[in-house]
Amino acid sequence: MHTYLRLTPLALAALAANAFAQEPATEAKDGADVQALISQLEQLKANYAQEVRRLRELDMQVQAMQARLSGRAGGTTTPAAPLAPAAAAPPSSEGYASTAAEAQQAKQEARRSVDDVKQQQAALFSRRFTLENSLTYARYDRKQLSLNGFLALDAIFLGNIAIENVESDSLTYNLAARWGVSPNLTLNMDVPYLARRTVYQKGGAGGAAAAIAQEETNGNGLGDISASANYRLFGERGWRPETVLTGGVTAPTGRAPYGLDWKVLERDDDDYIRFAVPREQPTGNGVWQANLGVSMVKTADPAILFANAGYIHSFPRGFDDLDTNPDTVNPGDVKLGGSVYFGAGVAFAFNERTSLSISFSDKISARASTRFQGGQWVKVIGSDANAASLNLGVTYALNQHATMVTLLGIGLTPDAPDFTLSFKVPYML
């Protein structure tokens, strides 16, 4: 006995509608599967590219080691087995290293921004010779400052001729040479040229309380030339940072701030000088200085941590005139106070060309002393200083040999410049 299912036209229409409703759901599921497979394929491509780079680097290291061993033994060695043909690797146009040369270039580019940061904070011993040009602008603005005949913070006089306001702008061009003598030693020389403009203002001119006298003086010339050496005590390894010892000396090749000609602008009836300024601005400290410091750099990809500390010692020196009175000449000796400096910061390497740094630096100087001929050493009141700054820097690799370094310093204490702006271009020869 057979049973037959009889479908009416209404039932057939319902079945057809149900089949059409399932087709979009099936298509959506297939699309999701395709996207998942594409994601897996891209991940495999990326992993494969990394393995190819590692293989190329290991192959070059093995060949270099065998070449060194061959040179020492004076014989021949079996060359390293070549890697698989480049055809097995993805095309280089997709960003993958298909040859040993491309792998080495990619490795060097990956470390370029790190090397640029290290060169600015301590020294880069892998570079044979570097010529650096830099231009720095500094702005000072001091209220109720006095002149005393010696230079404070490389820009401002301190002393006993009262000045109510001093505004100073200085522009410094520095030519520096860095020579990598060995893998652990570099020699440096810095030759600065300064141009300075200073505006002096004094209230009560002519006996009137509301009157203000103002005078502007300028000066330019060679600054104090310095020579230094960097020696790497420890290389970066594990938790230990790269540690570099720095020692140097600064010669008083610039125009000293002692014995300058003064311009008298105002005298009292009893011939007392109320307002006087130097006719020409100095360009140096006038004394020999020696410094010893240490710096440390630690890479923690993508960050680079750095810190430094040191001490600057100034040697006493005699001058033909120390008196701040323009009408008299009084020879004597000057001894600037010792200075302690320290700083720390962090830099971030965004890519193979660019890095950004932020740091804090401080320089604390003790009071200076003067001794007139046949007299005793006397401390100069107000000659001590604490100059702290917040620094923001950007490095950008222009090409294989040159890097642009921009640094903005913001003064945090009254003794520091209001701000400084520096541009440096180290060029590797």
Salt bridges, closest charged atoms under 4 A:
ASP33 OD2 - LYS29 NZ 3.58
GLU51 OE2 - ARG54 NH1 3.72
ASP115 OD1 - ARG111 NH2 3.66
ASP116 OD2 - ARG112 NE 3.40
ASP116 OD1 - ARG127 NH2 2.96
GLU132 OE2 - ARG178 NH2 3.57
GLU167 OE1 - ARG139 NH2 3.54
ASP169 OD2 - ARG139 NH1 2.88
ASP169 OD2 - ARG197 NH1 2.96
ASP190 OD1 - ARG178 NH1 3.15
GLU215 OE2 - LYS263 NZ 2.78
GLU216 OE2 - ARG197 NE 3.34
GLU236 OE1 - LYS118 NZ 3.69
GLU236 OE2 - LYS298 NZ 3.44
GLU242 OE2 - ARG232 NH1 3.12
GLU266 OE2 - ARG274 NE 3.32
ASP268 OD1 - ARG274 NE 3.39
ASP271 OD1 - ARG267 NH1 3.21
GLU280 OE2 - ARG255 NH2 3.20
ASP327 OD2 - ARG267 NH1 3.03
ASP333 OD2 - ARG371 NH2 2.71
ASP418 OD1 - ARG142 NH1 3.73
